[in-house]
Amino acid sequence: MKMKTYLTLLAITLSVACFTYSCSKKGQDVPNTAIGSERHTEQDANPQWQAIQYYNRINESFGISPDKDNSAAIAGMPDYYGGAFINKQHKLVVYVKGDVATASKQIADITGAADVIIKPAKFSYKELTSVMDKLNNIKLSSAARTYATNYVSWSLMDAENKVVVELENFNDQKISEFKKTVLNSPAIEFRKSAGRVKLEVNLDPGCKAALNTSGTSYGSYAFRARRTSDSQVGMVTAGHVVSVGGTIYNGSSVVGTCSASIQSGSTDVAFIPVTNTASFTPTNTLCGTSTTLSTSTSLPGVGTLVNMRGATTGTSSGNIISTNASTTTAAGISYTNLTTADYASAGGDSGGIIYTYVSASNTRFTVGLHLGAGGTTRYFTKAGLALSAIGATRY
């Protein structure tokens, strides 16, 4: 991460000396960072705002919240609901199973709108989630790892009303083996894996230090947070960036020592308490800009436009692909209930902020923390789950 003017990917700019972990002069953040011939800038989700509100109303009616584990709420969803996503025309599309006319009326009653697009579905959202849960349990079971090693990523694809399983060895024989030894479900579609997720902590030399004073290791900050147990303030980044007891630096100065680092389940998150706030002041100002990140967390649906800000890439944007994705990283750690999107990222962006910008209200909602990349797919931890895991809140 670029510690100097980078207090946060997210815009957690440390006052006297920014602290974000990025790197190299070339990685020094500017509002727009060139990557190849393409320029990446913050993108506005305002055209999707009406669809986002409809989606939020549906979630709220089912008891879904961005600040908690929603397993019980999903289990209680009505059988007709098949999931939802925002299409390229910025409209909310809702899948329904069974009686389309009756389900359409129920969705209209919830959203208070007549312009939600209804599509018939083969599977309910509960059924698809159940398939994901079974795959997660099998993958995480030590007894099953001898025959479950070939599937490395698996996601609930809301826009397709199916679960996609990616296989490293992809052929008819391996698909048949999967169906016999792992799970045979009509809701599963098989695809060839683009490779295991690469965690994007940059270990290249020549960067401003974050994990050591020589500047050889760095990641990115996501946002500032306050620990609920004692009101200690600090910075949040990815768990694979720094372990408990690890020190974060700004040049030769110590910013803080990691007190919590989690790499399991649905979270890849770490908390670094900042005691010397006179010299290192966590802020909500996006790194290298004058814009402010909102302390409100959000749980956006498939198709929603999100922005990533990291120490190496600067700002990039893309659309959410899945809100329930699981993967096994190159380090051998399996994660569940991640969110995937198609923004750009690179080494050193790990821990970077994922947010949605809505210009109508000039709000940049806190959405998540960048974890890594598998092919063209990016994975991130949901902000609410990250905060819950470390016992902290945004402020």
KALIN-V697876 format. One record per residue. N is the residue number from 1. RES is the residue in one small letter. OMEGA is omega in whole degrees, 0 to 359 (* if undefined). Layout:
((N RES OMEGA) (N RES OMEGA))
This chain:
((1 m 183) (2 k 190) (3 m 191) (4 k 180) (5 t 186) (6 y 187) (7 l 180) (8 t 175) (9 l 187) (10 l 183) (11 a 177) (12 i 186) (13 t 181) (14 l 187) (15 s 186) (16 v 178) (17 a 186) (18 c 178) (19 f 176) (20 t 182) (21 y 182) (22 s 181) (23 c 175) (24 s 180) (25 k 180) (26 k 180) (27 g 180) (28 q 189) (29 d 171) (30 v 183) (31 p 178) (32 n 182) (33 t 181) (34 a 175) (35 i 187) (36 g 179) (37 s 185) (38 e 177) (39 r 183) (40 h 179) (41 t 177) (42 e 180) (43 q 186) (44 d 178) (45 a 183) (46 n 177) (47 p 180) (48 q 192) (49 w 179) (50 q 179) (51 a 178) (52 i 179) (53 q 177) (54 y 179) (55 y 179) (56 n 178) (57 r 178) (58 i 179) (59 n 181) (60 e 179) (61 s 179) (62 f 180) (63 g 179) (64 i 181) (65 s 178) (66 p 187) (67 d 182) (68 k 171) (69 d 187) (70 n 183) (71 s 182) (72 a 180) (73 a 179) (74 i 179) (75 a 181) (76 g 180) (77 m 177) (78 p 184) (79 d 183) (80 y 187) (81 y 183) (82 g 181) (83 g 183) (84 a 177) (85 f 177) (86 i 182) (87 n 184) (88 k 177) (89 q 177) (90 h 178) (91 k 176) (92 l 177) (93 v 180) (94 v 175) (95 y 175) (96 v 180) (97 k 178) (98 g 183) (99 d 185) (100 v 183) (101 a 181) (102 t 180) (103 a 179) (104 s 179) (105 k 180) (106 q 178) (107 i 179) (108 a 178) (109 d 181) (110 i 185) (111 t 184) (112 g 184) (113 a 179) (114 a 184) (115 d 173) (116 v 181) (117 i 180) (118 i 178) (119 k 177) (120 p 183) (121 a 174) (122 k 188) (123 f 174) (124 s 178) (125 y 177) (126 k 180) (127 e 180) (128 l 178) (129 t 178) (130 s 176) (131 v 178) (132 m 180) (133 d 179) (134 k 179) (135 l 178) (136 n 182) (137 n 180) (138 i 183) (139 k 183) (140 l 179) (141 s 182) (142 s 181) (143 a 185) (144 a 188) (145 r 180) (146 t 180) (147 y 181) (148 a 184) (149 t 187) (150 n 177) (151 y 189) (152 v 176) (153 s 180) (154 w 189) (155 s 171) (156 l 184) (157 m 185) (158 d 183) (159 a 181) (160 e 181) (161 n 179) (162 k 172) (163 v 179) (164 v 178) (165 v 180) (166 e 182) (167 l 176) (168 e 174) (169 n 190) (170 f 174) (171 n 184) (172 d 180) (173 q 181) (174 k 177) (175 i 178) (176 s 178) (177 e 179) (178 f 182) (179 k 182) (180 k 188) (181 t 183) (182 v 183) (183 l 177) (184 n 182) (185 s 177) (186 p 180) (187 a 184) (188 i 170) (189 e 183) (190 f 176) (191 r 179) (192 k 180) (193 s 175) (194 a 181) (195 g 181) (196 r 182) (197 v 178) (198 k 178) (199 l 192) (200 e 167) (201 v 184) (202 n 180) (203 l 180) (204 d 178) (205 p 174) (206 g 182) (207 c 176) (208 k 187) (209 a 171) (210 a 181) (211 l 176) (212 n 185) (213 t 180) (214 s 177) (215 g 182) (216 t 180) (217 s 179) (218 y 173) (219 g 181) (220 s 175) (221 y 178) (222 a 182) (223 f 178) (224 r 181) (225 a 178) (226 r 180) (227 r 186) (228 t 184) (229 s 185) (230 d 179) (231 s 177) (232 q 179) (233 v 180) (234 g 181) (235 m 179) (236 v 174) (237 t 180) (238 a 180) (239 g 181) (240 h 176) (241 v 185) (242 v 179) (243 s 176) (244 v 182) (245 g 179) (246 g 183) (247 t 175) (248 i 185) (249 y 164) (250 n 190) (251 g 179) (252 s 182) (253 s 179) (254 v 176) (255 v 180) (256 g 179) (257 t 184) (258 c 180) (259 s 179) (260 a 179) (261 s 185) (262 i 175) (263 q 181) (264 s 178) (265 g 183) (266 s 185) (267 t 170) (268 d 191) (269 v 176) (270 a 179) (271 f 179) (272 i 178) (273 p 177) (274 v 183) (275 t 181) (276 n 184) (277 t 176) (278 a 179) (279 s 182) (280 f 185) (281 t 177) (282 p 179) (283 t 174) (284 n 179) (285 t 180) (286 l 187) (287 c 176) (288 g 182) (289 t 173) (290 s 182) (291 t 187) (292 t 175) (293 l 179) (294 s 176) (295 t 178) (296 s 176) (297 t 182) (298 s 180) (299 l 186) (300 p 182) (301 g 181) (302 v 181) (303 g 181) (304 t 178) (305 l 177) (306 v 176) (307 n 173) (308 m 174) (309 r 183) (310 g 186) (311 a 181) (312 t 186) (313 t 190) (314 g 180) (315 t 171) (316 s 182) (317 s 178) (318 g 181) (319 n 179) (320 i 181) (321 i 181) (322 s 176) (323 t 178) (324 n 183) (325 a 178) (326 s 181) (327 t 172) (328 t 184) (329 t 177) (330 a 178) (331 a 177) (332 g 179) (333 i 179) (334 s 178) (335 y 177) (336 t 175) (337 n 172) (338 l 173) (339 t 178) (340 t 179) (341 a 183) (342 d 173) (343 y 179) (344 a 177) (345 s 180) (346 a 179) (347 g 182) (348 g 180) (349 d 181) (350 s 181) (351 g 182) (352 g 184) (353 i 170) (354 i 182) (355 y 176) (356 t 181) (357 y 177) (358 v 188) (359 s 183) (360 a 179) (361 s 182) (362 n 183) (363 t 176) (364 r 185) (365 f 176) (366 t 185) (367 v 183) (368 g 180) (369 l 180) (370 h 180) (371 l 182) (372 g 185) (373 a 172) (374 g 187) (375 g 179) (376 t 181) (377 t 178) (378 r 181) (379 y 174) (380 f 177) (381 t 177) (382 k 185) (383 a 181) (384 g 180) (385 l 179) (386 a 181) (387 l 179) (388 s 183) (389 a 181) (390 i 178) (391 g 183) (392 a 177) (393 t 174) (394 r 175) (395 y *))
